[in-house]
Amino acid sequence: MTSTHKGFNGLGMGLGNLSRLSHAKTRSISAENFSGSKGQGGMATEGTGAFHARELGQGWKVSPSVKIAPHSTFTLAEITDAGAIQHIWLTTFPAHWRKLILRAYWDGEEHASIECPLGDFFANGWGNAAISIPCRLP
């Protein structure tokens, strides 16, 4: 390794590089940990799953989801440090794929860098299954 080689940066994870080490810091942002704070997942005591998790105690998924009221906005995450989003996992009824708008802002921008229907962003804007070489969407 030369002095100009910076090594593996932790991006583009897959089976081919699971054994590689990096100095990247990872965070999981979820309905229980919107900031991605280290060690704070599974700490909620109230939420959409509270009734079903009532006997499990803290550390279990008590708030695995959020309900967003019609005609409202919801901030999923506010990240202040530099980084890369490598995975987004969410669900909604297929009838809502074109009704929910995804907006993303970065670098202090006033206007969204991404603003489109949720289904369009994930290549499923028409509400139909898509089968292609690069992706399979239910």
PyMOL commands that place a pseudoatom at each C-alpha (Angstrom):
pseudoatom trace, name=CA, resn=MET, resi=1, chain=A, elem=C, hetatm=0, pos=[0.000, 0.000, 0.000]
pseudoatom trace, name=CA, resn=THR, resi=2, chain=A, elem=C, hetatm=0, pos=[1.428, 3.357, -0.992]
pseudoatom trace, name=CA, resn=SER, resi=3, chain=A, elem=C, hetatm=0, pos=[1.209, 6.503, 1.065]
pseudoatom trace, name=CA, resn=THR, resi=4, chain=A, elem=C, hetatm=0, pos=[-1.254, 7.956, -1.470]
pseudoatom trace, name=CA, resn=HIS, resi=5, chain=A, elem=C, hetatm=0, pos=[-3.607, 4.972, -1.138]
pseudoatom trace, name=CA, resn=LYS, resi=6, chain=A, elem=C, hetatm=0, pos=[-6.390, 5.868, 1.255]
pseudoatom trace, name=CA, resn=GLY, resi=7, chain=A, elem=C, hetatm=0, pos=[-7.712, 2.344, 1.723]
pseudoatom trace, name=CA, resn=PHE, resi=8, chain=A, elem=C, hetatm=0, pos=[-11.300, 1.120, 1.770]
pseudoatom trace, name=CA, resn=ASN, resi=9, chain=A, elem=C, hetatm=0, pos=[-13.819, 3.838, 2.671]
pseudoatom trace, name=CA, resn=GLY, resi=10, chain=A, elem=C, hetatm=0, pos=[-16.656, 1.522, 3.746]
pseudoatom trace, name=CA, resn=LEU, resi=11, chain=A, elem=C, hetatm=0, pos=[-18.978, 2.447, 0.871]
pseudoatom trace, name=CA, resn=GLY, resi=12, chain=A, elem=C, hetatm=0, pos=[-20.466, 0.038, -1.623]
pseudoatom trace, name=CA, resn=MET, resi=13, chain=A, elem=C, hetatm=0, pos=[-20.747, -2.870, 0.781]
pseudoatom trace, name=CA, resn=GLY, resi=14, chain=A, elem=C, hetatm=0, pos=[-21.517, -6.285, -0.658]
pseudoatom trace, name=CA, resn=LEU, resi=15, chain=A, elem=C, hetatm=0, pos=[-20.518, -9.920, -0.272]
pseudoatom trace, name=CA, resn=GLY, resi=16, chain=A, elem=C, hetatm=0, pos=[-17.280, -9.259, -2.141]
pseudoatom trace, name=CA, resn=ASN, resi=17, chain=A, elem=C, hetatm=0, pos=[-15.915, -6.844, 0.460]
pseudoatom trace, name=CA, resn=LEU, resi=18, chain=A, elem=C, hetatm=0, pos=[-17.419, -7.945, 3.778]
pseudoatom trace, name=CA, resn=SER, resi=19, chain=A, elem=C, hetatm=0, pos=[-13.972, -8.845, 5.079]
pseudoatom trace, name=CA, resn=ARG, resi=20, chain=A, elem=C, hetatm=0, pos=[-12.487, -5.406, 4.371]
pseudoatom trace, name=CA, resn=LEU, resi=21, chain=A, elem=C, hetatm=0, pos=[-11.854, -3.021, 7.227]
pseudoatom trace, name=CA, resn=SER, resi=22, chain=A, elem=C, hetatm=0, pos=[-12.425, 0.717, 7.147]
pseudoatom trace, name=CA, resn=HIS, resi=23, chain=A, elem=C, hetatm=0, pos=[-12.550, 3.623, 9.546]
pseudoatom trace, name=CA, resn=ALA, resi=24, chain=A, elem=C, hetatm=0, pos=[-16.109, 4.464, 8.475]
pseudoatom trace, name=CA, resn=LYS, resi=25, chain=A, elem=C, hetatm=0, pos=[-18.704, 5.052, 11.174]
pseudoatom trace, name=CA, resn=THR, resi=26, chain=A, elem=C, hetatm=0, pos=[-22.117, 3.535, 10.547]
pseudoatom trace, name=CA, resn=ARG, resi=27, chain=A, elem=C, hetatm=0, pos=[-25.442, 4.589, 11.969]
pseudoatom trace, name=CA, resn=SER, resi=28, chain=A, elem=C, hetatm=0, pos=[-28.952, 3.216, 11.700]
pseudoatom trace, name=CA, resn=ILE, resi=29, chain=A, elem=C, hetatm=0, pos=[-31.673, 5.836, 11.567]
pseudoatom trace, name=CA, resn=SER, resi=30, chain=A, elem=C, hetatm=0, pos=[-35.107, 4.454, 12.390]
pseudoatom trace, name=CA, resn=ALA, resi=31, chain=A, elem=C, hetatm=0, pos=[-38.459, 5.319, 13.917]
pseudoatom trace, name=CA, resn=GLU, resi=32, chain=A, elem=C, hetatm=0, pos=[-36.852, 4.688, 17.309]
pseudoatom trace, name=CA, resn=ASN, resi=33, chain=A, elem=C, hetatm=0, pos=[-33.638, 6.604, 16.645]
pseudoatom trace, name=CA, resn=PHE, resi=34, chain=A, elem=C, hetatm=0, pos=[-34.122, 9.523, 14.242]
pseudoatom trace, name=CA, resn=SER, resi=35, chain=A, elem=C, hetatm=0, pos=[-30.683, 10.976, 14.946]
pseudoatom trace, name=CA, resn=GLY, resi=36, chain=A, elem=C, hetatm=0, pos=[-28.808, 7.714, 14.452]
pseudoatom trace, name=CA, resn=SER, resi=37, chain=A, elem=C, hetatm=0, pos=[-27.203, 8.147, 17.869]
pseudoatom trace, name=CA, resn=LYS, resi=38, chain=A, elem=C, hetatm=0, pos=[-24.971, 5.243, 18.793]
pseudoatom trace, name=CA, resn=GLY, resi=39, chain=A, elem=C, hetatm=0, pos=[-26.665, 2.688, 21.055]
pseudoatom trace, name=CA, resn=GLN, resi=40, chain=A, elem=C, hetatm=0, pos=[-30.103, 4.345, 20.958]
pseudoatom trace, name=CA, resn=GLY, resi=41, chain=A, elem=C, hetatm=0, pos=[-32.014, 1.890, 18.732]
pseudoatom trace, name=CA, resn=GLY, resi=42, chain=A, elem=C, hetatm=0, pos=[-34.648, -0.113, 20.599]
pseudoatom trace, name=CA, resn=MET, resi=43, chain=A, elem=C, hetatm=0, pos=[-34.835, 2.427, 23.430]
pseudoatom trace, name=CA, resn=ALA, resi=44, chain=A, elem=C, hetatm=0, pos=[-38.373, 3.727, 22.810]
pseudoatom trace, name=CA, resn=THR, resi=45, chain=A, elem=C, hetatm=0, pos=[-41.001, 3.057, 25.462]
pseudoatom trace, name=CA, resn=GLU, resi=46, chain=A, elem=C, hetatm=0, pos=[-43.945, 4.384, 23.428]
pseudoatom trace, name=CA, resn=GLY, resi=47, chain=A, elem=C, hetatm=0, pos=[-44.851, 4.087, 19.761]
pseudoatom trace, name=CA, resn=THR, resi=48, chain=A, elem=C, hetatm=0, pos=[-46.874, 2.211, 17.149]
pseudoatom trace, name=CA, resn=GLY, resi=49, chain=A, elem=C, hetatm=0, pos=[-45.908, -1.193, 18.523]
pseudoatom trace, name=CA, resn=ALA, resi=50, chain=A, elem=C, hetatm=0, pos=[-46.122, -0.377, 22.249]
pseudoatom trace, name=CA, resn=PHE, resi=51, chain=A, elem=C, hetatm=0, pos=[-49.236, -2.456, 22.893]
pseudoatom trace, name=CA, resn=HIS, resi=52, chain=A, elem=C, hetatm=0, pos=[-47.783, -5.564, 21.259]
pseudoatom trace, name=CA, resn=ALA, resi=53, chain=A, elem=C, hetatm=0, pos=[-44.382, -5.133, 22.924]
pseudoatom trace, name=CA, resn=ARG, resi=54, chain=A, elem=C, hetatm=0, pos=[-45.781, -4.227, 26.354]
pseudoatom trace, name=CA, resn=GLU, resi=55, chain=A, elem=C, hetatm=0, pos=[-44.310, -7.298, 28.079]
pseudoatom trace, name=CA, resn=LEU, resi=56, chain=A, elem=C, hetatm=0, pos=[-40.952, -7.328, 26.279]
pseudoatom trace, name=CA, resn=GLY, resi=57, chain=A, elem=C, hetatm=0, pos=[-39.349, -4.333, 27.971]
pseudoatom trace, name=CA, resn=GLN, resi=58, chain=A, elem=C, hetatm=0, pos=[-36.885, -1.773, 26.705]
pseudoatom trace, name=CA, resn=GLY, resi=59, chain=A, elem=C, hetatm=0, pos=[-34.533, -2.956, 23.986]
pseudoatom trace, name=CA, resn=TRP, resi=60, chain=A, elem=C, hetatm=0, pos=[-37.249, -4.432, 21.782]
pseudoatom trace, name=CA, resn=LYS, resi=61, chain=A, elem=C, hetatm=0, pos=[-38.883, -2.736, 18.806]
pseudoatom trace, name=CA, resn=VAL, resi=62, chain=A, elem=C, hetatm=0, pos=[-41.612, -0.724, 20.509]
pseudoatom trace, name=CA, resn=SER, resi=63, chain=A, elem=C, hetatm=0, pos=[-41.760, 1.968, 17.819]
pseudoatom trace, name=CA, resn=PRO, resi=64, chain=A, elem=C, hetatm=0, pos=[-40.862, 0.300, 14.504]
pseudoatom trace, name=CA, resn=SER, resi=65, chain=A, elem=C, hetatm=0, pos=[-42.889, 2.760, 12.434]
pseudoatom trace, name=CA, resn=VAL, resi=66, chain=A, elem=C, hetatm=0, pos=[-44.531, 6.162, 12.338]
pseudoatom trace, name=CA, resn=LYS, resi=67, chain=A, elem=C, hetatm=0, pos=[-47.913, 7.274, 11.093]
pseudoatom trace, name=CA, resn=ILE, resi=68, chain=A, elem=C, hetatm=0, pos=[-47.862, 10.412, 8.963]
pseudoatom trace, name=CA, resn=ALA, resi=69, chain=A, elem=C, hetatm=0, pos=[-51.083, 12.415, 8.906]
pseudoatom trace, name=CA, resn=PRO, resi=70, chain=A, elem=C, hetatm=0, pos=[-52.516, 13.428, 5.524]
pseudoatom trace, name=CA, resn=HIS, resi=71, chain=A, elem=C, hetatm=0, pos=[-51.355, 16.820, 4.184]
pseudoatom trace, name=CA, resn=SER, resi=72, chain=A, elem=C, hetatm=0, pos=[-48.491, 17.010, 6.676]
pseudoatom trace, name=CA, resn=THR, resi=73, chain=A, elem=C, hetatm=0, pos=[-44.724, 16.761, 6.502]
pseudoatom trace, name=CA, resn=PHE, resi=74, chain=A, elem=C, hetatm=0, pos=[-42.514, 14.487, 8.538]
pseudoatom trace, name=CA, resn=THR, resi=75, chain=A, elem=C, hetatm=0, pos=[-38.762, 14.769, 9.069]
pseudoatom trace, name=CA, resn=LEU, resi=76, chain=A, elem=C, hetatm=0, pos=[-37.295, 11.298, 8.867]
pseudoatom trace, name=CA, resn=ALA, resi=77, chain=A, elem=C, hetatm=0, pos=[-33.720, 12.281, 9.703]
pseudoatom trace, name=CA, resn=GLU, resi=78, chain=A, elem=C, hetatm=0, pos=[-31.509, 15.299, 10.282]
pseudoatom trace, name=CA, resn=ILE, resi=79, chain=A, elem=C, hetatm=0, pos=[-27.882, 14.411, 9.707]
pseudoatom trace, name=CA, resn=THR, resi=80, chain=A, elem=C, hetatm=0, pos=[-25.279, 17.089, 10.382]
pseudoatom trace, name=CA, resn=ASP, resi=81, chain=A, elem=C, hetatm=0, pos=[-22.047, 15.263, 9.517]
pseudoatom trace, name=CA, resn=ALA, resi=82, chain=A, elem=C, hetatm=0, pos=[-20.757, 14.242, 6.102]
pseudoatom trace, name=CA, resn=GLY, resi=83, chain=A, elem=C, hetatm=0, pos=[-21.790, 10.793, 4.972]
pseudoatom trace, name=CA, resn=ALA, resi=84, chain=A, elem=C, hetatm=0, pos=[-23.558, 8.577, 2.498]
pseudoatom trace, name=CA, resn=ILE, resi=85, chain=A, elem=C, hetatm=0, pos=[-26.972, 6.952, 2.665]
pseudoatom trace, name=CA, resn=GLN, resi=86, chain=A, elem=C, hetatm=0, pos=[-26.421, 3.365, 1.562]
pseudoatom trace, name=CA, resn=HIS, resi=87, chain=A, elem=C, hetatm=0, pos=[-29.836, 1.865, 2.237]
pseudoatom trace, name=CA, resn=ILE, resi=88, chain=A, elem=C, hetatm=0, pos=[-33.418, 3.071, 2.674]
pseudoatom trace, name=CA, resn=TRP, resi=89, chain=A, elem=C, hetatm=0, pos=[-36.086, 0.649, 3.856]
pseudoatom trace, name=CA, resn=LEU, resi=90, chain=A, elem=C, hetatm=0, pos=[-39.686, 1.727, 4.246]
pseudoatom trace, name=CA, resn=THR, resi=91, chain=A, elem=C, hetatm=0, pos=[-43.161, 0.507, 3.479]
pseudoatom trace, name=CA, resn=THR, resi=92, chain=A, elem=C, hetatm=0, pos=[-46.514, 1.991, 2.580]
pseudoatom trace, name=CA, resn=PHE, resi=93, chain=A, elem=C, hetatm=0, pos=[-49.614, 0.925, 0.709]
pseudoatom trace, name=CA, resn=PRO, resi=94, chain=A, elem=C, hetatm=0, pos=[-48.996, 0.770, -3.074]
pseudoatom trace, name=CA, resn=ALA, resi=95, chain=A, elem=C, hetatm=0, pos=[-51.877, 3.226, -3.565]
pseudoatom trace, name=CA, resn=HIS, resi=96, chain=A, elem=C, hetatm=0, pos=[-49.733, 5.838, -1.762]
pseudoatom trace, name=CA, resn=TRP, resi=97, chain=A, elem=C, hetatm=0, pos=[-46.558, 5.443, -3.882]
pseudoatom trace, name=CA, resn=ARG, resi=98, chain=A, elem=C, hetatm=0, pos=[-47.400, 8.519, -5.945]
pseudoatom trace, name=CA, resn=LYS, resi=99, chain=A, elem=C, hetatm=0, pos=[-49.133, 10.433, -3.135]
pseudoatom trace, name=CA, resn=LEU, resi=100, chain=A, elem=C, hetatm=0, pos=[-46.191, 10.583, -0.720]
pseudoatom trace, name=CA, resn=ILE, resi=101, chain=A, elem=C, hetatm=0, pos=[-43.468, 13.084, -1.644]
pseudoatom trace, name=CA, resn=LEU, resi=102, chain=A, elem=C, hetatm=0, pos=[-39.835, 12.397, -0.743]
pseudoatom trace, name=CA, resn=ARG, resi=103, chain=A, elem=C, hetatm=0, pos=[-37.673, 15.479, -0.189]
pseudoatom trace, name=CA, resn=ALA, resi=104, chain=A, elem=C, hetatm=0, pos=[-33.972, 15.551, 0.642]
pseudoatom trace, name=CA, resn=TYR, resi=105, chain=A, elem=C, hetatm=0, pos=[-31.881, 18.607, 1.414]
pseudoatom trace, name=CA, resn=TRP, resi=106, chain=A, elem=C, hetatm=0, pos=[-28.133, 18.843, 1.944]
pseudoatom trace, name=CA, resn=ASP, resi=107, chain=A, elem=C, hetatm=0, pos=[-25.408, 21.411, 2.467]
pseudoatom trace, name=CA, resn=GLY, resi=108, chain=A, elem=C, hetatm=0, pos=[-27.847, 23.926, 3.938]
pseudoatom trace, name=CA, resn=GLU, resi=109, chain=A, elem=C, hetatm=0, pos=[-29.847, 24.276, 0.730]
pseudoatom trace, name=CA, resn=GLU, resi=110, chain=A, elem=C, hetatm=0, pos=[-33.132, 26.169, 0.813]
pseudoatom trace, name=CA, resn=HIS, resi=111, chain=A, elem=C, hetatm=0, pos=[-34.701, 24.039, -1.925]
pseudoatom trace, name=CA, resn=ALA, resi=112, chain=A, elem=C, hetatm=0, pos=[-34.805, 20.241, -1.976]
pseudoatom trace, name=CA, resn=SER, resi=113, chain=A, elem=C, hetatm=0, pos=[-32.164, 18.412, -4.012]
pseudoatom trace, name=CA, resn=ILE, resi=114, chain=A, elem=C, hetatm=0, pos=[-34.600, 15.519, -4.309]
pseudoatom trace, name=CA, resn=GLU, resi=115, chain=A, elem=C, hetatm=0, pos=[-38.340, 16.128, -4.541]
pseudoatom trace, name=CA, resn=CYS, resi=116, chain=A, elem=C, hetatm=0, pos=[-40.474, 13.482, -6.191]
pseudoatom trace, name=CA, resn=PRO, resi=117, chain=A, elem=C, hetatm=0, pos=[-43.205, 10.946, -5.455]
pseudoatom trace, name=CA, resn=LEU, resi=118, chain=A, elem=C, hetatm=0, pos=[-41.888, 8.149, -3.252]
pseudoatom trace, name=CA, resn=GLY, resi=119, chain=A, elem=C, hetatm=0, pos=[-42.610, 5.433, -5.801]
pseudoatom trace, name=CA, resn=ASP, resi=120, chain=A, elem=C, hetatm=0, pos=[-40.859, 7.370, -8.584]
pseudoatom trace, name=CA, resn=PHE, resi=121, chain=A, elem=C, hetatm=0, pos=[-37.685, 7.653, -6.504]
pseudoatom trace, name=CA, resn=PHE, resi=122, chain=A, elem=C, hetatm=0, pos=[-37.607, 3.881, -6.084]
pseudoatom trace, name=CA, resn=ALA, resi=123, chain=A, elem=C, hetatm=0, pos=[-38.421, 3.240, -9.778]
pseudoatom trace, name=CA, resn=ASN, resi=124, chain=A, elem=C, hetatm=0, pos=[-41.994, 2.151, -9.126]
pseudoatom trace, name=CA, resn=GLY, resi=125, chain=A, elem=C, hetatm=0, pos=[-44.027, 5.251, -9.865]
pseudoatom trace, name=CA, resn=TRP, resi=126, chain=A, elem=C, hetatm=0, pos=[-46.900, 3.616, -11.688]
pseudoatom trace, name=CA, resn=GLY, resi=127, chain=A, elem=C, hetatm=0, pos=[-47.818, 1.293, -8.837]
pseudoatom trace, name=CA, resn=ASN, resi=128, chain=A, elem=C, hetatm=0, pos=[-47.143, -1.820, -10.903]
pseudoatom trace, name=CA, resn=ALA, resi=129, chain=A, elem=C, hetatm=0, pos=[-44.542, -4.525, -10.399]
pseudoatom trace, name=CA, resn=ALA, resi=130, chain=A, elem=C, hetatm=0, pos=[-41.362, -3.935, -12.390]
pseudoatom trace, name=CA, resn=ILE, resi=131, chain=A, elem=C, hetatm=0, pos=[-39.023, -6.696, -13.498]
pseudoatom trace, name=CA, resn=SER, resi=132, chain=A, elem=C, hetatm=0, pos=[-35.814, -5.703, -15.232]
pseudoatom trace, name=CA, resn=ILE, resi=133, chain=A, elem=C, hetatm=0, pos=[-32.189, -6.801, -15.344]
pseudoatom trace, name=CA, resn=PRO, resi=134, chain=A, elem=C, hetatm=0, pos=[-30.955, -4.357, -12.661]
pseudoatom trace, name=CA, resn=CYS, resi=135, chain=A, elem=C, hetatm=0, pos=[-33.905, -4.582, -10.267]
pseudoatom trace, name=CA, resn=ARG, resi=136, chain=A, elem=C, hetatm=0, pos=[-37.008, -6.500, -9.273]
pseudoatom trace, name=CA, resn=LEU, resi=137, chain=A, elem=C, hetatm=0, pos=[-39.712, -4.505, -7.524]
pseudoatom trace, name=CA, resn=PRO, resi=138, chain=A, elem=C, hetatm=0, pos=[-42.813, -6.205, -6.130]
for i in range(1, 138): cmd.bond("trace and resi %d" % i, "trace and resi %d" % (i + 1))
show_as sticks, trace
zoom trace
